[in-house]
């Protein structure tokens, strides 16, 4: 694709063959087809690449069932990569390979230390504001450490108490214009700006890909119609096998804009 202008790098990680053993918390466990999941991952990857992102794969971690959800071990803000300390102890081994990847990209590296816990899925960045969910996976100590790390970058951290949501971004995400979409009853919504109610649960999750491009679960039919009517360019992807493990479109990648890496 000579002459193509890229937005930046999309970090991703191939599914573990043990994906079906991944953690489920708020939904019943249902069978996961690892072959279909691998196919869906490839299509997801190709869709993100088609929107102008260079895919950089983190080394696989086959011993970690949830390792495909690369969003949780990492938060990237400008040229700083914050390696998290996942709230689920069994996921903490996923961080090592992610660290190798971000160092290879030239990012500065910091980390959340014990007793803090932080999952990247609880961190929603909207401009200079960083909404951070506090719940089962992310604790107050983890948020305090994140706040200290991001303050020099001019970011203001706002805490959001979680209800039935696994992660903040399980309930609320942001469109490219900064407006929020999701299921306000799952969070302490008074601590957030107004949330555009998604017509279905899978529609609470959008991944902005630059410009007016947004990635959305193919299962979110009403959301796709609504966003299209609002003149967003919607890229639907089928992630049904990952949704069986409470995942959404944001879980499978970390987007690092080229401008952020150039400051490293």
Beta strands, then each sheet from edge to edge (+ up, - down):
strand 1: 8-12
strand 2: 53-57
strand 3: 74-77
strand 4: 80-83
strand 5: 108-111
strand 6: 123-126
strand 7: 129-134
strand 8: 156-161
strand 9: 172-174
strand 10: 180-182
strand 11: 195-197
strand 12: 206-210
strand 13: 213-217
strand 14: 233-237
strand 15: 254-257
sheet 1: 2+ 1+ 15-
sheet 2: 3+ 4- 5-
sheet 3: 6+ 7- 8-
sheet 4: 9+ 10- 11-
sheet 5: 12+ 13- 14-
end
